[in-house]
Amino acid sequence: MLGYSQVLSRIEQTTARHGAGKGPVDEVSFMKRHGLGGRILNTPLADEYLIRALGAKVSIDMRLDLYGDRALFELPCAMRGEAGRKDST
């Protein structure tokens, strides 16, 4: 089983590979060829592509037009294992 830092490293590598905005085209093709589906642990840059291409349930959905800015600030807290962003009052 992969540790937390190994998972984050793989996510960062995948993010760098898809940083040009191409989307995970090869990965989606592989999944379709082999009939793979279900929930996907994705990078923040791949969410919309995976949803459109596969109708997949993704773990990180950064469509801010749908969820608002709060989702953007809650992601780093979730990655650190914190309960959530604290609003200053």
N, C-alpha and C positions, 0 to 999 in steps of 0.2 A: 504494500500500500504506500502511496506517495505521501510525503510529509507536506505540511502547509507551504514551506518555502519552495519545495520542488514544484508544487502546483502553480504557485505564483510565477516561478521562473518559466514554466511552460506557457502560461498565459501571456507573459511579457514577450516571449519569443514569437508566439503566434501573432500578437499585436504588431510587432515590428514587421513581420512578414506581410501583413495585410494593411500596413500603414498607408499605402498608396491609394486606398479607397476601392480597390478591386473587389474586395469581399472574398470570402472563403470558397471560391468557385470550385477548386479541385476537391476540397473536402466534401462539398455538397454533392458533386458528381459521384464521388466514392460512396457516400451514404445512399444515394438513389440506386446505384448499381447493385449494392449489396442488401438493399431493403432495410437499412438501419433507420431507427427513429427513436422517439421518446424525448426525454428532457436532455438538454445540451448544456454543458459547462462551456460558456463562450467568453470571448473578450468583449469589452464594451463597444468596440468598433464593428463587430460582426453581427450584432443583435438584429438590426432591421433586415439585413440581407437574409439571415437564417429564417426569420419569421416569414418573409415574402417568398423565399425559394422553397421552403419545406413546410411552412405552417407549423414550425417547431415551437415547443415551449422552451424558452431560453432562461438561463439563470440570471443573466444581467441584461436588463432591458432599459436602455438609456434614451428611449424616445421621449425627450423632454417636452415636446408638444403635447404628449398624452399625459405624462405624469407630473410635469412641472419641475422647477428647480430643486425641490426638496430631494428628489431621487438622486440628483447629481451630488449632493452633499452627504447623503446617507451611504453611498457606495463605499467611500474610504473607511467609514466607521464599521461597516459590515465586514470589510476585508481585514480589519484589525480585530474583529470579534467583539466590538463594542455594541452597546444596545442601540445607539442612534445618535444623531446630532443633537446637541443641547442648544435650544434657543436661548439667546441672552435676553433677560428681562430687566 
